[in-house]
């Protein structure tokens, strides 16, 4: 450390710190983390000055920590220190009633991010998703919604015929996306926007309206490309 930097615990003093995927941290770091949790104290890297913090810690993991302790991959003392108020969130396949609400949440986020109209989910599409087992849980659902929004950018409606092939085979793409398989979402979005712009002979207002985004958003994307 060649200059002073405030670490995450120091920044979270008086608040809450989320430690995501806690099972993935190295054994050496587990010991240091245990000390902070036990004593509410730490030293900055390169400093001998001990500082005190008051932080609420929330830790998440998608692994079985008890098994990791048994196998020697996770410290038992750290496990018990973290496991004060355990909250188990069942996999998405065990709470299918949440799928519709999660879809609406992701659609709302995308609409705000892209400054576009709130896209609609076709009832048949929701029914198809409620029958799927979601091995990738909520992250997989979010990915499906993001991908569908790119490909359904002109219609504004996420249709069952678009997403069903992905649910039958996560590596598949619908026929309407012919030629786009394997390409990054950003590249697919670019192709859709450029083809729509060409369709309206460069008219930005008509293009933005057809895509369901703002003219300013369209201009920013074109400038970036």
C-alpha positions in Angstrom: 0.0 0.0 0.0 1.7 3.2 -1.2 -1.2 5.5 -0.2 -4.1 5.5 2.3 -7.2 3.6 1.1 -10.4 3.0 3.1 -11.4 -0.7 3.0 -14.9 -2.1 2.8 -15.3 -2.6 6.6 -14.3 1.0 7.2 -16.6 2.3 4.5 -19.5 0.3 6.0 -19.0 1.6 9.5 -22.4 2.2 11.0 -24.1 0.3 8.2 -24.4 -3.1 6.6 -21.7 -5.0 4.6 -22.8 -7.7 2.2 -20.2 -10.5 1.7 -21.4 -12.3 -1.4 -20.4 -16.0 -2.1 -18.7 -16.2 1.3 -17.7 -19.8 0.7 -15.3 -18.8 -2.1 -12.8 -16.8 0.1 -9.3 -18.3 0.7 -8.4 -19.9 4.1 -6.0 -17.1 5.0 -8.7 -14.5 4.4 -11.2 -16.5 6.5 -8.9 -16.2 9.5 -8.6 -12.4 9.1 -12.4 -12.1 8.6 -13.1 -14.1 11.7 -11.0 -11.6 13.7 -12.9 -8.6 12.4 -16.2 -10.3 13.2 -15.1 -11.3 16.7 -13.4 -8.1 17.8 -14.9 -5.5 15.5 -11.4 -4.3 14.9 -8.9 -4.3 12.0 -5.7 -2.6 10.7 -5.4 -1.1 7.3 -2.8 -2.8 4.9 0.6 -1.4 5.8 -0.6 0.2 9.1 -0.1 -0.8 12.7 -3.0 1.4 13.9 -6.0 -0.7 15.1 -9.4 0.7 14.2 -12.8 -0.2 15.5 -16.0 -0.5 13.4 -19.6 -1.2 14.0 -20.9 -3.2 11.0 -23.8 -5.5 10.4 -22.6 -8.3 8.2 -24.8 -10.3 5.8 -23.1 -13.2 4.1 -24.6 -15.2 1.2 -23.6 -18.5 -0.5 -25.1 -21.0 -2.9 -23.1 -23.8 -1.4 -23.6 -26.1 1.7 -21.3 -24.5 4.3 -21.8 -27.3 6.8 -20.4 -29.7 4.2 -17.6 -27.3 3.4 -16.7 -27.3 7.1 -16.8 -31.1 7.2 -14.5 -31.3 4.2 -12.1 -28.8 5.7 -12.7 -26.1 3.1 -14.3 -23.6 5.4 -13.4 -22.7 9.0 -15.8 -24.1 11.6 -15.4 -21.1 13.9 -16.1 -18.7 11.1 -19.2 -20.7 10.1 -20.6 -20.5 13.6 -19.8 -16.8 13.8 -21.7 -16.1 10.6 -24.5 -18.4 11.2 -26.3 -16.3 13.8 -29.7 -15.7 12.0 -29.7 -18.2 9.0 -32.2 -17.5 6.2 -32.6 -20.3 3.6 -33.9 -19.2 0.3 -35.3 -22.2 -1.7 -34.3 -22.6 -5.3 -36.6 -20.9 -7.9 -38.1 -24.2 -8.9 -39.5 -24.5 -5.3 -41.2 -21.1 -5.5 -42.6 -20.8 -9.0 -45.2 -18.3 -7.7 -42.3 -15.8 -7.6 -41.4 -16.1 -11.3 -44.0 -13.6 -12.5 -43.1 -11.0 -10.0 -39.4 -11.4 -10.7 -40.1 -11.0 -14.4 -42.0 -7.8 -13.9 -39.2 -6.5 -11.7 -36.5 -7.2 -14.3 -38.6 -5.7 -17.0 -39.1 -2.6 -15.0 -35.3 -2.3 -14.4 -34.6 -2.7 -18.1 -37.2 -0.1 -19.0 -35.7 2.4 -16.6 -32.1 1.6 -17.7 -32.9 1.9 -21.4 -35.5 4.7 -21.0 -37.9 2.6 -22.9 -41.5 1.5 -22.6 -42.4 -1.1 -20.0 -42.3 -4.4 -22.0 -45.1 -6.9 -21.6 -44.8 -10.6 -20.9 -47.2 -12.8 -22.9 -49.2 -15.1 -20.6 -48.1 -18.1 -22.5 -44.5 -17.1 -22.0 -45.0 -16.8 -18.2 -46.7 -20.2 -18.2 -43.7 -21.8 -20.0 -41.3 -20.2 -17.5 -43.4 -21.5 -14.5 -43.0 -25.1 -15.8 -39.2 -24.7 -16.2 -36.9 -26.0 -13.4 -34.4 -23.1 -13.5 -31.1 -24.8 -12.6 -29.4 -21.4 -12.7 -32.1 -19.9 -10.4 -32.8 -16.1 -10.4 -29.6 -15.2 -12.4 -30.8 -17.5 -15.2 -34.2 -15.9 -15.2 -32.7 -12.5 -15.4 -30.5 -13.6 -18.3 -33.6 -14.9 -20.2 -35.5 -11.6 -19.7 -32.5 -9.5 -20.8 -32.0 -11.6 -23.9 -35.7 -11.6 -24.8 -35.9 -7.8 -24.4 -33.1 -7.4 -27.0 -34.7 -9.7 -29.5 -38.3 -8.4 -28.9 -37.2 -4.8 -29.0 -39.5 -4.0 -31.9 -42.7 -5.7 -30.5 -42.2 -4.8 -26.8 -43.8 -8.2 -26.0 -41.9 -11.2 -24.8 -43.5 -14.1 -26.5 -43.5 -17.8 -25.7 -42.2 -18.7 -29.1 -39.1 -16.6 -28.4 -38.1 -18.1 -25.0 -39.4 -21.7 -25.3 -36.4 -22.9 -27.3 -34.1 -21.5 -24.6 -36.0 -23.3 -21.9 -35.9 -26.6 -23.8 -32.2 -26.1 -24.4 -30.3 -23.3 -22.7 -27.8 -23.1 -25.6 -30.5 -22.8 -28.2 -31.9 -19.6 -29.8 -35.3 -19.1 -31.4 -35.8 -19.1 -35.2 -36.4 -15.4 -35.1 -32.8 -15.0 -34.0 -31.3 -16.9 -36.9 -27.7 -16.0 -37.4 -27.3 -14.4 -34.0 -26.5 -17.6 -32.1 -23.4 -17.4 -30.0 -23.1 -13.6 -30.3 -22.9 -11.3 -27.2 -26.1 -9.5 -26.2 -24.4 -6.2 -26.8 -23.7 -7.2 -30.4 -27.2 -8.5 -31.0 -28.6 -5.2 -29.7 -26.4 -3.3 -32.0 -27.5 -5.3 -35.0 -31.2 -4.8 -34.1 -30.8 -1.1 -33.7 -28.7 -0.6 -36.9 -31.2 -2.7 -39.0 -34.1 -0.7 -37.6 -32.3 2.6 -38.4 -31.7 1.4 -41.9 -35.4 0.4 -42.2 -36.4 4.0 -41.4 -33.6 5.4 -43.7 -31.7 7.0 -40.8 -34.7 8.7 -39.2 -33.8 8.7 -35.5 -37.2 9.6 -34.1 -39.0 6.8 -36.0 -36.2 4.4 -35.1 -36.4 5.2 -31.4 -40.2 4.9 -31.4 -40.1 1.5 -33.1 -37.5 0.3 -30.7 -39.3 1.7 -27.6 -36.4 3.8 -26.5 -35.7 7.5 -26.2 -34.1 9.4 -29.0 -31.4 10.5 -26.6 -30.7 6.9 -25.7 -30.5 6.0 -29.3 -28.1 8.9 -30.0 -25.8 7.8 -27.1 -25.7 4.3 -28.4 -24.8 5.4 -31.9 -22.2 7.8 -30.6 -20.6 4.9 -28.6 -20.4 2.7 -31.7 
